[in-house]
């Protein structure tokens, strides 16, 4: 039998077991309230579960203190292979709303939600990326080849898509909690204004890079939706589609490509080992930038830049300067959350 069969069976067993443990409390609440499953009553705070940190932060800026928000995927963990533990499964199975990126990124979380729907059919699932682009907008590339059927899922690294994520979140929260429509609408307007400022600042900063240097080679293939927005070309990625290490032949080809394209720098990941990128940079004779973040926010939980906008500003500092540009257009962008309790 396949590994996927055993993984799916394990998830179904754990979901069923954990739901049974918490079922008595859920049943008593449901019988007493007899509520419409879609709409929250005036005295109920929605329980919302999210996946990766950038999405959690986007949701936080829209929802503010009107929801109970939990981000499930720990920072520094590979979101593609993240598996919920039993305590995570209990949170997912008791949530009112689960917000994920989608496009097959959080398959294990989605399986838990789909299994939980058998016992709690009122759980709402919002897949942001699936509602932002349709199949004609999917991008297949080095680490996400078309023949495997799973497109590159990293839509949020394009701030324009982050704006769409914010609006989708706002609309879903208003649908489920119409009593707080004004709150969600005002928060979305403030946050999207900041994202527009970020988008314009990045466009100006990228223009400061010589056209021949607007090329990216990264370890993890995260920048497929970012690059076209700002006229950058993704030349390649070090990591293969199965998230293993590249073969010696793959490494040799990348080194030859770096030399042929005269790429000034390659970029490592905040999640994966830098050993291979260090080797490639040394043999190709180019600079290595140790960290480009795709789902880990900078600083600690209380840092003002521990936000989606802070992550993007940090990325631009590490990306644009090594390629020969400057980030002066981004200096006055405030990385802090626009929602203030």
C-alpha positions in Angstrom: 0.0 0.0 0.0 1.1 3.6 -0.6 2.5 6.0 1.9 -0.4 8.3 1.1 -2.9 5.6 2.1 -1.3 5.1 5.5 -1.1 8.9 6.0 -4.8 9.4 5.1 -5.8 6.5 7.3 -3.8 7.9 10.2 -5.4 11.3 9.8 -8.9 9.9 9.6 -8.3 7.8 12.8 -6.9 10.6 14.8 -9.6 13.0 13.7 -12.4 10.6 14.6 -10.8 9.9 18.0 -10.2 13.5 18.9 -13.7 14.6 17.8 -15.3 11.9 20.0 -13.3 13.2 23.0 -14.7 16.7 22.6 -18.2 15.8 21.2 -20.1 15.9 24.5 -19.3 19.6 25.0 -20.1 20.4 21.4 -23.4 18.6 21.5 -24.6 20.4 24.6 -23.7 23.8 23.3 -25.3 23.1 19.9 -28.6 21.8 21.5 -28.9 24.8 23.9 -28.2 27.4 21.2 -29.9 25.9 18.2 -28.1 28.5 16.1 -27.9 29.1 12.4 -24.6 27.4 11.4 -23.4 30.3 9.2 -24.1 33.4 11.3 -22.6 34.2 14.7 -25.0 35.5 17.3 -24.2 38.9 18.9 -22.6 37.3 22.0 -20.5 34.7 20.2 -16.9 35.2 19.1 -15.9 33.3 16.0 -13.2 30.7 16.4 -10.9 31.1 13.4 -7.9 28.8 12.6 -5.3 29.8 10.0 -2.3 28.1 8.6 1.0 30.0 7.9 2.1 33.1 9.7 1.6 35.6 6.8 -2.0 34.6 6.3 -2.5 34.7 10.1 -1.3 38.2 10.2 -3.4 39.3 7.2 -6.5 37.9 9.0 -5.5 39.6 12.2 -5.4 43.0 10.6 -8.9 42.5 9.2 -10.6 40.8 12.2 -8.9 42.7 15.0 -10.3 41.6 18.4 -13.7 40.4 17.1 -12.5 36.8 16.6 -10.5 34.2 18.5 -7.5 33.6 16.1 -5.1 30.7 16.1 -2.3 30.2 13.6 -1.5 26.5 13.3 1.7 26.1 11.3 4.7 27.0 13.5 7.2 29.5 12.1 10.3 27.8 10.7 8.4 24.6 9.8 8.0 23.4 6.2 4.3 24.3 5.5 4.2 21.8 2.6 4.8 18.8 4.8 3.2 20.1 8.1 1.0 17.5 9.8 -1.4 18.5 12.5 -0.9 16.9 15.9 -3.9 15.7 17.9 -4.2 19.0 19.7 -4.3 20.8 16.4 -6.9 18.4 15.1 -9.1 19.3 18.1 -8.8 23.0 17.3 -9.6 22.4 13.7 -12.6 20.2 14.4 -14.1 22.8 16.8 -13.4 25.9 14.7 -16.1 28.0 13.2 -13.9 29.1 10.3 -10.6 27.7 8.9 -8.7 30.0 6.5 -5.9 28.5 4.5 -3.9 29.4 1.4 -5.1 26.3 -0.6 -3.7 25.2 -3.9 -2.6 22.0 -2.2 -0.3 23.7 0.3 -2.0 22.6 3.4 -3.4 19.3 2.3 -3.1 17.7 5.7 -5.1 20.5 7.4 -7.7 20.3 4.7 -8.1 16.6 5.1 -8.8 17.1 8.8 -11.4 19.8 8.1 -13.1 17.6 5.5 -13.2 14.7 8.0 -14.5 17.0 10.8 -17.4 18.1 8.6 -19.0 14.7 9.1 -19.5 15.5 12.7 -19.7 19.3 12.6 -21.1 20.3 9.2 -21.2 24.0 9.9 -17.4 24.4 9.8 -16.5 27.0 7.1 -13.4 26.6 5.0 -12.0 29.5 3.1 -9.2 28.8 0.6 -7.7 32.1 -0.3 -5.5 31.3 -3.2 -8.2 29.1 -4.9 -10.5 32.2 -4.8 -7.8 34.6 -6.0 -6.7 32.8 -9.2 -8.4 30.1 -11.3 -6.6 27.3 -13.0 -5.6 29.6 -15.9 -3.6 31.7 -13.5 -1.7 28.8 -11.9 2.0 28.8 -12.3 4.0 25.6 -12.7 7.8 25.8 -12.5 11.0 24.2 -11.3 9.8 22.9 -7.9 6.2 22.6 -9.0 6.1 20.9 -12.4 2.9 20.7 -14.4 3.1 16.9 -14.6 2.6 16.6 -10.8 -0.6 18.7 -11.0 0.1 20.9 -8.0 0.8 24.6 -9.0 3.2 26.8 -7.1 1.0 28.0 -4.1 3.0 31.0 -2.9 0.5 33.7 -4.0 0.8 35.8 -0.8 4.3 37.0 -1.7 2.7 39.3 -4.4 1.2 42.2 -2.4 -1.6 42.5 -4.9 -2.7 39.0 -4.0 -2.4 39.8 -0.3 -4.9 42.6 -1.0 -7.2 40.0 -2.5 -6.7 37.8 0.5 -7.6 40.7 2.8 -10.8 41.4 0.9 -11.8 37.7 0.8 -11.2 37.5 4.6 -13.3 40.6 5.1 -16.2 39.3 3.0 -16.2 35.9 4.8 -16.2 37.5 8.2 -19.0 39.8 7.3 -21.0 36.8 6.0 -20.5 34.9 9.2 -20.6 37.9 11.6 -22.7 40.7 10.0 -23.0 42.5 13.4 -19.4 43.6 13.0 -19.6 44.6 9.3 -18.4 48.2 9.9 -15.4 46.9 12.0 -14.2 44.5 9.3 -14.8 47.0 6.5 -12.8 49.8 8.2 -10.0 47.5 9.1 -9.7 46.2 5.5 -9.6 49.7 4.1 -6.7 50.7 6.3 -4.8 47.5 5.7 -5.3 47.5 1.9 -4.1 51.2 1.8 -0.8 50.0 3.5 -0.5 47.1 1.0 -0.9 49.5 -1.9 1.9 51.7 -0.5 4.0 48.5 -0.2 3.3 47.5 -3.8 4.2 51.0 -5.1 7.4 51.1 -3.0 8.5 47.7 -4.3 7.9 48.7 -7.9 10.1 51.8 -7.5 12.8 49.8 -5.7 13.0 47.2 -8.4 13.3 49.9 -11.0 16.6 50.8 -9.4 18.1 47.4 -10.3 19.8 47.2 -13.7 17.5 45.2 -16.0 20.2 42.6 -16.6 20.4 41.9 -12.8 16.6 41.4 -12.3 17.0 37.7 -12.0 16.4 35.3 -9.1 17.8 31.9 -8.2 16.5 30.8 -4.8 16.6 27.6 -2.8 12.9 27.2 -2.3 10.7 28.2 -5.3 8.5 30.8 -3.6 8.6 33.8 -5.9 6.7 32.8 -9.0 3.8 35.2 -8.4 5.9 38.0 -7.1 8.4 38.2 -10.0 6.1 38.9 -12.9 4.5 41.8 -11.0 7.8 43.6 -10.7 9.5 42.5 -14.0 11.8 40.1 -12.4 12.7 36.7 -13.9 13.0 33.6 -11.8 15.9 31.7 -13.4 15.7 28.6 -11.3 15.4 27.0 -7.9 17.8 24.7 -6.1 15.2 22.5 -4.4 13.6 19.7 -6.5 9.9 19.1 -6.6 10.0 16.3 -4.0 11.7 18.8 -1.5 14.8 16.6 -1.4 18.3 17.8 -2.0 19.4 18.4 -5.6 21.6 15.8 -7.3 25.3 16.6 -8.2 24.2 16.9 -11.8 21.4 19.4 -10.9 23.9 21.5 -8.9 26.4 21.5 -11.8 23.7 22.7 -14.2 22.7 25.5 -11.8 26.3 26.6 -11.4 26.7 26.8 -15.2 23.4 28.7 -15.5 24.5 31.2 -12.9 27.7 31.9 -14.7 26.0 32.1 -18.1 23.3 34.5 -16.9 25.9 36.5 -14.8 23.6 36.4 -11.8 25.1 38.5 -9.0 23.6 36.6 -6.0 21.6 33.5 -5.0 19.1 33.4 -2.1 18.8 30.8 0.7 15.7 30.0 2.7 14.6 30.6 6.3 13.3 27.0 6.6 15.7 24.8 4.6 19.4 24.0 5.1 21.8 26.5 3.5 24.6 23.9 2.9 23.8 23.4 -0.8 23.3 27.1 -1.6 26.6 27.8 0.2 28.3 25.3 -2.1 26.7 26.6 -5.2 27.6 30.2 -4.4 31.2 29.3 -3.7 31.6 27.3 -6.9 29.8 29.9 -9.0 31.7 32.8 -7.5 28.6 34.8 -6.5 27.2 36.3 -3.3 24.8 34.3 -1.1 22.0 36.0 0.7 21.2 33.8 3.7 17.5 34.4 4.1 14.5 35.2 2.0 11.3 34.6 4.0 8.1 33.2 2.6 6.2 32.0 5.6 8.2 33.1 8.6 7.8 36.6 10.0 10.9 38.6 11.2 11.6 39.5 14.8 9.8 38.0 17.8 6.0 38.1 18.6 6.2 41.6 20.1 8.5 43.2 17.4 6.8 45.9 15.3 8.0 44.2 12.1 6.6 40.8 13.1 4.0 41.2 10.3 3.3 40.3 6.7 4.4 43.8 5.7 7.5 43.6 7.9 8.4 40.3 6.2 8.1 41.8 2.7 10.2 44.8 3.7 12.8 42.5 5.2 12.8 40.5 1.9 13.2 43.5 -0.2 16.2 44.7 1.8 17.8 41.3 1.3 16.8 40.9 -2.3 17.1 44.3 -4.0 20.4 45.5 -2.5 22.4 42.4 -3.5 21.1 42.7 -7.0 22.4 46.3 -7.3 19.4 48.3 -6.4 18.3 50.4 -3.4 15.3 50.4 -1.1 15.0 54.1 -0.4 11.4 54.0 -1.7 10.5 51.6 1.2 12.0 53.6 4.1 8.8 55.3 5.1 6.6 52.3 5.0 5.5 51.4 8.5 5.6 47.6 9.0 3.3 47.6 12.0 -0.2 46.2 12.0 -2.8 48.7 10.9 -5.3 47.3 13.4 -4.6 48.8 16.9 -6.6 47.3 19.8 
